[in-house]
Amino acid sequence: MTLPPTRWELAGEDNRGYGRHFADVVARGVDVDGEARLADALVPRGARVLDVGSGMGRVAAALQARGHDVVATEPDAALREQSRATYPDLEVLPHEALALDPHEVGAFDLVVLVGNVMIYLGEGTERQVLGRVRELLAPSGRVLVGFHLTAVMSGSRTYPAEEFVQNATSAGLRVVHRFGSYELHEPDEAYAVWVLERARRD
């Protein structure tokens, strides 16, 4: 299957500072575990977690350190290299979301798409990606998604909340919660954090 280029790929060198920035932040001891703390609260001990677009590995590594069975996947080779340097015990697959085969990787208690993954997907693939995520969920599994609603970085798109909900619904998912941050602030128009699950069938 030929996949369309992601917005992240098309941005090219404009995004090269991302991994280095977070590696420096981690080295200075700054707290970067906000997403992981919320993800950890959504699942029982030893849960199976998929981190899609794991970047330089900070969320996946934090969840692994908390005892979860984590599968991380990051298609950007430079970010995978950064991840190996910063978190050498974290294995990272080179797959895009749409290249993940549920029969090969299995089902997950939680799928994580944070750090603006959704606004860097290939053009027109958002609903398809959400559909694949649904296929990867265990029956009671959930999805944690977080992204800026307005394009704020090179190559990213504006993704209104209403459009995201429509895409999620069309993909067979439903919104359980929406927050304005990973610390569960009230929803706002800048950043959205969503908890999704499989839509209930009548």
N, C-alpha and C positions, 0 to 999 in steps of 0.2 A: 504493500500500500504506500503510495506516494503522499506524504503529508505536506501541506502548504507551509511556507516559512513562517515562523512565529514573529511577532512584533519585536521580541527581544533579539532574534537573529538579525532582523532588518536594521535594528538600531546599531549593531556592530560595535565599533570601538567606543561609542558614546556611553556604553554601560560597563566598560572595563573597570571602573573604580569601585563598583559595588562590593565585590568580594574583598578587595584590599581594605576598603573602609571598615567592613565588619570584622575582618581579622584583626585590624588595629584596635577596634573597640573591645573585642574579646581579650586581646593581650593586655589592655589597660584595666581589665577587671570590671568594666561597665556591665550592668545588668542588661542582658539581651534575651531573657527567657520569658517575656510576657506572653507570647503566643504559646510557648510550650507549657506554661503553667495552666492556661485555660484548657489546652488539649488534654493535659494530664487529668484535669478534673472531670472531663467528659467520659472517661473510660475506667473500667476496673483495673486492678493491678495486673501486670503481665499481658496487657491487651496487644492485639496485632494492629499496628498503625502504619499507614502509607503516607509518606510526605512527598507530594508531587511538586516538582520544581524546588528541590531542597536547597538550591543555591550553594552557599559555602558551608552548609551543614549544621548551622547553630540550633535550629529547632529539632531536627532529627537526633542530633547528638544529645541534646538535653532530655528528650524523651527516652532515648536508649539508656541514659544514665539513671533514669527513674525506674528502670526495670521493664520497659515495654519491648516487645518484639517489633523492631522498626525496619521498614523497607524504604530507603530513600532513592529518589530518582531525579536526575538533573541532566538535561541534554547538552548543556554548555560545558565544553571540555575545560575551559579555563576555570570555571567555578568548581568543577569536579577536582581539578588539581589543587585549588585552594582548600577545598574541603579535606582532601587527603592530608595536606600539610597541617591544617589546624586540628582536625579530628581524625587521626590515623586509624582509630578503631572502628570508624563508621564506613561501612561499604555503601557505595553509591552506584546505582544502575544508570546507564546512559540514555534512558528512554524518555520520550515525550509521553504525555498522558495517553494520547490516542494509540501509542505503540504498546501499551500495557495490555497483555492478554489475560483475562480473568482465569482462564484454564491453566496458565503457567504460574501466575503469581498468587493465586488464591483469593480468598475473601478477607476483608479487614473490618475490625471493630470501629475504626476511625480513619477517614481520609482527610488529610490536611492540605489545603491550598491557600497558604498565607503569603505575605510578602509581595503582594500585587501580582501573583501568578495569573489571575484571570484577565488582567488588563494588558498582558503581554502575549496572550495566545494568538495563534494564526487567525487572520481575518475570517470571520464567519464560522469559526469552529467552536464558539463558546457552548452552544447547546449540545453539540456532539461530545465535547469533553465532559460536560455534566452528565450526559447519558452514560459515558464510559465509567465515570466515577460511581454512578448508581450500580452498574454491573459489578463493580469491585467491592461493594458493601456486603457485609454479613447481614442476615435478616434484620437484626436490631442495630445495625451499624449507623453511624452518623458522619456528617461531613462538617469540617470547620473551614470556613472561607473568610478571607479578609483582604480588602483592597481599597485604594483611593477611588472615589466615585468620579473624580475629575482627573483628566490626564495631567500629571504633575512632573513626569520624568520623560526623558528622551525615548520616543518610540511608543509610549503607552497610549491607551485610548481612554476616552471618557465612557464610562459604563454606568448609566443611570440605574438606580435601585429598582425601578419598575421593570426595566428591561431584563435585569438579572433575574428577578422573581419570575417573569414570564418564561425565560429560558429554563430555569430550574424546574418549573411546573411542567413544561413541555417534555423535559427529560425524565419525568417520573419522580421528582423530588418535591418535598414541601418544606417551607420555612417553619422551624420550631421557635427560633429566637433571632432577633436582630439587635445588635448593640452598636455603640459608637466607638468602642475600643475593646482591647483584650482585658481591660479591668472592668468591663461591663458597664461603662457609662451609657447614658441614654443615646438613642440613635441621633445622628446629625447628618448634614449634607456633605461632609468632607470625607469621612472614612466609614466603612461599614464592615462589621463583623457578623457573620451569619452562622447559625447552626442549622443544618438541614438533615432530613432523614428521608427514607423511601416514602412516597405517597401511599396513603392507605387505599386499598382497593375495596369497592363496595361489593 
